[in-house]
């Protein structure tokens, strides 16, 4: 499994679904469909998405940090 970081390529809005798809080895489209379907259920899905958008670092920032080491 790869590190959780929002990719610079393949993102639609914030890259959260693409990062989760990469982490769990599925396609980004599948993860996006799961997210949209989960929005039909009651709960804080949009707040969770925004929180993950803030918490997951961008892939370019992770690469810069690793290059500094």
Phi and psi in degrees as GROMACS dihedral restraints (atoms count N, CA, C in turn):
[ dihedral_restraints ]
;  ai    aj    ak    al  type     phi  dphi    fc
    3     4     5     6     1   -91.5    20    10
    4     5     6     7     1   169.4    20    10
    6     7     8     9     1   -70.3    20    10
    7     8     9    10     1   145.8    20    10
    9    10    11    12     1   -79.4    20    10
   10    11    12    13     1   104.8    20    10
   12    13    14    15     1  -147.1    20    10
   13    14    15    16     1   140.2    20    10
   15    16    17    18     1   -71.9    20    10
   16    17    18    19     1   121.1    20    10
   18    19    20    21     1   -69.3    20    10
   19    20    21    22     1   153.6    20    10
   21    22    23    24     1   -82.6    20    10
   22    23    24    25     1   -24.3    20    10
   24    25    26    27     1  -110.9    20    10
   25    26    27    28     1   142.5    20    10
   27    28    29    30     1    87.4    20    10
   28    29    30    31     1     9.9    20    10
   30    31    32    33     1   -91.3    20    10
   31    32    33    34     1   147.8    20    10
   33    34    35    36     1  -100.3    20    10
   34    35    36    37     1   -55.9    20    10
   36    37    38    39     1  -112.7    20    10
   37    38    39    40     1   -73.1    20    10
   39    40    41    42     1  -114.6    20    10
   40    41    42    43     1   -11.0    20    10
   42    43    44    45     1    89.1    20    10
   43    44    45    46     1     7.1    20    10
   45    46    47    48     1   -68.0    20    10
   46    47    48    49     1   -47.2    20    10
   48    49    50    51     1   -65.2    20    10
   49    50    51    52     1   -37.1    20    10
   51    52    53    54     1   -65.6    20    10
   52    53    54    55     1   -38.9    20    10
   54    55    56    57     1   -66.8    20    10
   55    56    57    58     1   -43.0    20    10
   57    58    59    60     1   -66.5    20    10
   58    59    60    61     1   -38.2    20    10
   60    61    62    63     1   -64.3    20    10
   61    62    63    64     1   -42.5    20    10
   63    64    65    66     1   -64.0    20    10
   64    65    66    67     1   -40.0    20    10
   66    67    68    69     1   -64.2    20    10
   67    68    69    70     1   -41.6    20    10
   69    70    71    72     1   -99.0    20    10
   70    71    72    73     1     5.5    20    10
   72    73    74    75     1    72.3    20    10
   73    74    75    76     1    34.5    20    10
   75    76    77    78     1  -123.4    20    10
   76    77    78    79     1   175.4    20    10
   78    79    80    81     1   -81.7    20    10
   79    80    81    82     1   154.5    20    10
   81    82    83    84     1   -65.0    20    10
   82    83    84    85     1   -33.9    20    10
   84    85    86    87     1   -63.4    20    10
   85    86    87    88     1   -42.6    20    10
   87    88    89    90     1   -61.3    20    10
   88    89    90    91     1   -43.6    20    10
   90    91    92    93     1   -65.4    20    10
   91    92    93    94     1   -37.5    20    10
   93    94    95    96     1   -66.7    20    10
   94    95    96    97     1   -40.6    20    10
   96    97    98    99     1   -64.0    20    10
   97    98    99   100     1   -41.8    20    10
   99   100   101   102     1   -61.7    20    10
  100   101   102   103     1   -41.8    20    10
  102   103   104   105     1   -64.4    20    10
  103   104   105   106     1   -45.8    20    10
  105   106   107   108     1   -62.8    20    10
  106   107   108   109     1   -41.8    20    10
  108   109   110   111     1   -66.0    20    10
  109   110   111   112     1   -34.5    20    10
  111   112   113   114     1   -69.2    20    10
  112   113   114   115     1   -23.5    20    10
  114   115   116   117     1   -68.9    20    10
  115   116   117   118     1   -17.4    20    10
  117   118   119   120     1   -74.4    20    10
  118   119   120   121     1   -19.1    20    10
  120   121   122   123     1   -90.3    20    10
  121   122   123   124     1   152.8    20    10
  123   124   125   126     1   -70.5    20    10
  124   125   126   127     1   142.8    20    10
  126   127   128   129     1   149.3    20    10
  127   128   129   130     1   175.7    20    10
  129   130   131   132     1   -93.1    20    10
  130   131   132   133     1    49.6    20    10
  132   133   134   135     1   -61.6    20    10
  133   134   135   136     1   -43.4    20    10
  135   136   137   138     1   -67.6    20    10
  136   137   138   139     1   -37.1    20    10
  138   139   140   141     1   -66.6    20    10
  139   140   141   142     1   -37.8    20    10
  141   142   143   144     1   -64.8    20    10
  142   143   144   145     1   -41.6    20    10
  144   145   146   147     1   -60.8    20    10
  145   146   147   148     1   -45.9    20    10
  147   148   149   150     1   -64.7    20    10
  148   149   150   151     1   -40.3    20    10
  150   151   152   153     1   -63.7    20    10
  151   152   153   154     1   -42.6    20    10
  153   154   155   156     1   -68.0    20    10
  154   155   156   157     1   -33.6    20    10
  156   157   158   159     1   -61.4    20    10
  157   158   159   160     1   -39.2    20    10
  159   160   161   162     1   -75.9    20    10
  160   161   162   163     1   -40.0    20    10
  162   163   164   165     1   -77.8    20    10
  163   164   165   166     1   -36.4    20    10
  165   166   167   168     1   -76.2    20    10
  166   167   168   169     1   126.0    20    10
  168   169   170   171     1   -74.0    20    10
  169   170   171   172     1   155.9    20    10
  171   172   173   174     1   -73.8    20    10
  172   173   174   175     1   148.1    20    10
  174   175   176   177     1   -61.9    20    10
  175   176   177   178     1   -36.2    20    10
  177   178   179   180     1   -67.8    20    10
  178   179   180   181     1   -32.4    20    10
  180   181   182   183     1   -70.1    20    10
  181   182   183   184     1   -36.7    20    10
  183   184   185   186     1   -65.8    20    10
  184   185   186   187     1   -41.9    20    10
  186   187   188   189     1   -65.1    20    10
  187   188   189   190     1   -38.2    20    10
  189   190   191   192     1   -65.5    20    10
  190   191   192   193     1   -39.9    20    10
  192   193   194   195     1   -66.1    20    10
  193   194   195   196     1   -42.2    20    10
  195   196   197   198     1   -68.5    20    10
  196   197   198   199     1   -33.2    20    10
  198   199   200   201     1   -69.7    20    10
  199   200   201   202     1   -28.9    20    10
  201   202   203   204     1   -71.3    20    10
  202   203   204   205     1   -24.0    20    10
